[in-house]
Amino acid sequence: MSSARNSYDVVVVGGGHNGLVAAAYLAGAGLSTLVLERLARPGGADLVSPLPGAVVTDLGLDLPRGSRNPACGDLASDLVRAVGPTLLQPLPLERDVRAQVDPDTWRDFVSTPLGVTLEARYADDAERGRVAAEALTGTFASLHDESLAANRGLLYRLLGGTASTRGVAELLTQAAAGAGAELVTSAGVSSIRGGDDGAEVSWHDGMSQHTVGARFVLSNVAPWVLQILMGGDEDPATKPEGAQLRIDLHLDRLPRLRSGADPEAAFAAGIVVGSGYAELASAYDEAAAGRMPSVLPGRLQGRGDTLTYLGTHTPARLFADDPQGAKDLAVARALATIDTQLAEPIADRVVHLEARTPQDIEHDLAMPGGHRFHGDLEWPWAPNRARLDTPAQQWGVQTDVGSVLVCGSGSRRGGGISGLGGHSAAHAVLASR
Ligand SMILES: Cc1cc2nc3c(=O)[nH]c(=O)nc-3n(C[C@H](O)[C@H](O)[C@H](O)COP(=O)(O)OP(=O)(O)OC[C@H]3O[C@@H](n4cnc5c(N)ncnc54)[C@H](O)[C@@H]3O)c2cc1C
């Protein structure tokens, strides 16, 4: 299907939840806005954490406002208090955030590998594991990694909340369309040719090729995919690697829990399995050595007769040589790990099971490597010496080309908090006019 016009103020490439947030803001501000989505329906992964309250209000969404993550108590609360109010603003400088944070908090959560901090602060394996499991959600890293990937993961979990929400895509689609954005689905974008003053976007609808012009292009696809659409090579060395196994379970009823807790309430809130501190460390070591972890840590959430298990430490590399065999093994180990929390085997309750490896997620959603954040998370502030000349740089959504901005999980703060990439890119565009 072609678009209604030949050129737009803004073309959004990808109709994931971030692209829809950006489109709703920009169309609402009166800009002609086109969203091009490769799949037959918008929404991308459609599994998101609570959107920032201001986004819910601005876009008039009928959603509960997000709340703080209860799993980590008051951990690093001064850091959260310093960063939280900046998230819907241009990026703060690192030194300005640091000035508001207790030096011990900064040292323990920003400069020191998280594993060292957890071992110093907690004696108990379960307490260490509770925080570590949050930090490692969607991130394949050692807790002692000098890259501090787990530290960044934890900060975003503290800032953004944990509960997975479905159905947001439909509300965002309505908000974007209601504001006047045009949505074209089954439109796989094949190239973006841009300069500083404008760009052209081409897509194929299965029958024919279409091209439109735009003053700004917002990329909701991962940065690794964007550079290919802009004429670069598929460089395996820089391709992100996802590490999440997803299993959707359709049950005859929710299983009883060993703890005796009410299954409906417990699974609605989500339970973690196989996520003691030592278990997480062993799972990482086994996966890093190329073996499927014997105990597969994960989080199980759902209601009614459906549960979704999201596993940690199942990197794409484990499924590369024998995709089906490795998937079967991973599912068996995940179910055995789930059983450790149950008073009855989960297999007795399963009516239907569907598992998705990182490769399956990449195939379905064009997320490179199946990486749920589109690439590694970055700190939610700008380095002290960063160039912040343009609105796009100030909001952490810039590319090398002035007319092309990132609006998805690959933007500086976009991966860790749902909707933030779209909000940041929209505000950068509005500030550039
Ligand atoms: C298995 C899994 C579990 C997750 N669980 C959670 C969770 O519990 N909580 C949470 O907060 N987040 C979760 N996430 C992450 C969350 O879904 C992402 O934050 C979100 O999908 C990213 O949104 P996005 O809009 O930036 O990108 P995406 O959802 O990736 O959207 C990008 C869109 O671009 C489209 N696209 C790709 N290529 C093209 C092209 N060439 N042309 C046109 N369109 C294209 C895609 O089809 C897609 O619709 C999970 C992700 C996965 C994969």
The ligand as a MOL file (V3000), in Angstrom:
LIG
                    3D

  0  0  0     0  0            999 V3000
M  V30 BEGIN CTAB
M  V30 COUNTS 53 58 0 0 0
M  V30 BEGIN ATOM
M  V30 1 C 10.9590 -11.8440 24.4370 0
M  V30 2 C 10.8740 -10.4160 24.8730 0
M  V30 3 C 10.3980 -10.1260 26.1380 0
M  V30 4 C 10.3250 -8.8140 26.5790 0
M  V30 5 N 9.8420 -8.5600 27.8290 0
M  V30 6 C 9.7500 -7.2970 28.2520 0
M  V30 7 C 9.2350 -6.9880 29.5330 0
M  V30 8 O 8.8100 -7.8740 30.2610 0
M  V30 9 N 9.2120 -5.6940 29.9390 0
M  V30 10 C 9.6960 -4.7020 29.1180 0
M  V30 11 O 9.6950 -3.5340 29.4830 0
M  V30 12 N 10.1740 -4.9650 27.9030 0
M  V30 13 C 10.2090 -6.2380 27.4580 0
M  V30 14 N 10.7130 -6.5140 26.2310 0
M  V30 15 C 11.2810 -5.4260 25.4570 0
M  V30 16 C 10.2570 -4.5920 24.8450 0
M  V30 17 O 9.3440 -5.3580 24.1360 0
M  V30 18 C 11.0500 -3.6390 23.9870 0
M  V30 19 O 11.4300 -2.5990 24.8370 0
M  V30 20 C 10.2700 -3.1080 22.8870 0
M  V30 21 O 9.8850 -4.1240 22.0120 0
M  V30 22 C 11.1180 -2.1530 22.1390 0
M  V30 23 O 10.2180 -1.3220 21.5760 0
M  V30 24 P 10.6110 -0.5150 20.3280 0
M  V30 25 O 9.3930 0.1870 19.9190 0
M  V30 26 O 11.8150 0.3230 20.5920 0
M  V30 27 O 11.0770 -1.5880 19.2650 0
M  V30 28 P 10.3770 -2.8770 18.6530 0
M  V30 29 O 9.3100 -3.4200 19.5060 0
M  V30 30 O 11.5080 -3.7810 18.2650 0
M  V30 31 O 9.6910 -2.2920 17.3670 0
M  V30 32 C 10.3780 -2.0980 16.1590 0
M  V30 33 C 9.3800 -2.2210 15.0520 0
M  V30 34 O 10.0460 -1.9930 13.8170 0
M  V30 35 C 9.5510 -2.9210 12.8780 0
M  V30 36 N 10.5570 -3.0620 11.8240 0
M  V30 37 C 11.7410 -3.7210 11.8840 0
M  V30 38 N 12.3900 -3.6180 10.7090 0
M  V30 39 C 11.6060 -2.8680 9.9010 0
M  V30 40 C 11.7320 -2.4170 8.5590 0
M  V30 41 N 12.8050 -2.7090 7.8030 0
M  V30 42 N 10.7320 -1.6640 8.0330 0
M  V30 43 C 9.6250 -1.3410 8.7740 0
M  V30 44 N 9.4660 -1.7650 10.0490 0
M  V30 45 C 10.4480 -2.5090 10.5940 0
M  V30 46 C 9.3240 -4.1700 13.6930 0
M  V30 47 O 8.4360 -5.0670 13.0550 0
M  V30 48 C 8.7510 -3.5940 14.9700 0
M  V30 49 O 7.3590 -3.4650 14.9310 0
M  V30 50 C 10.7610 -7.7790 25.7440 0
M  V30 51 C 11.2180 -8.0610 24.4660 0
M  V30 52 C 11.2670 -9.3700 24.0250 0
M  V30 53 C 11.7560 -9.6560 22.6370 0
M  V30 END ATOM
M  V30 BEGIN BOND
M  V30 1 1 1 2
M  V30 2 1 2 3
M  V30 3 2 2 52
M  V30 4 2 3 4
M  V30 5 1 4 5
M  V30 6 1 4 50
M  V30 7 2 5 6
M  V30 8 1 6 7
M  V30 9 1 6 13
M  V30 10 2 7 8
M  V30 11 1 7 9
M  V30 12 1 9 10
M  V30 13 2 10 11
M  V30 14 1 10 12
M  V30 15 2 12 13
M  V30 16 1 13 14
M  V30 17 1 14 15
M  V30 18 1 14 50
M  V30 19 1 15 16
M  V30 20 1 16 17
M  V30 21 1 16 18
M  V30 22 1 18 19
M  V30 23 1 18 20
M  V30 24 1 20 21
M  V30 25 1 20 22
M  V30 26 1 22 23
M  V30 27 1 23 24
M  V30 28 2 24 25
M  V30 29 1 24 26
M  V30 30 1 24 27
M  V30 31 1 27 28
M  V30 32 2 28 29
M  V30 33 1 28 30
M  V30 34 1 28 31
M  V30 35 1 31 32
M  V30 36 1 32 33
M  V30 37 1 33 34
M  V30 38 1 33 48
M  V30 39 1 34 35
M  V30 40 1 35 36
M  V30 41 1 35 46
M  V30 42 1 36 37
M  V30 43 1 36 45
M  V30 44 2 37 38
M  V30 45 1 38 39
M  V30 46 1 39 40
M  V30 47 2 39 45
M  V30 48 1 40 41
M  V30 49 2 40 42
M  V30 50 1 42 43
M  V30 51 2 43 44
M  V30 52 1 44 45
M  V30 53 1 46 47
M  V30 54 1 46 48
M  V30 55 1 48 49
M  V30 56 2 50 51
M  V30 57 1 51 52
M  V30 58 1 52 53
M  V30 END BOND
M  V30 END CTAB
M  END
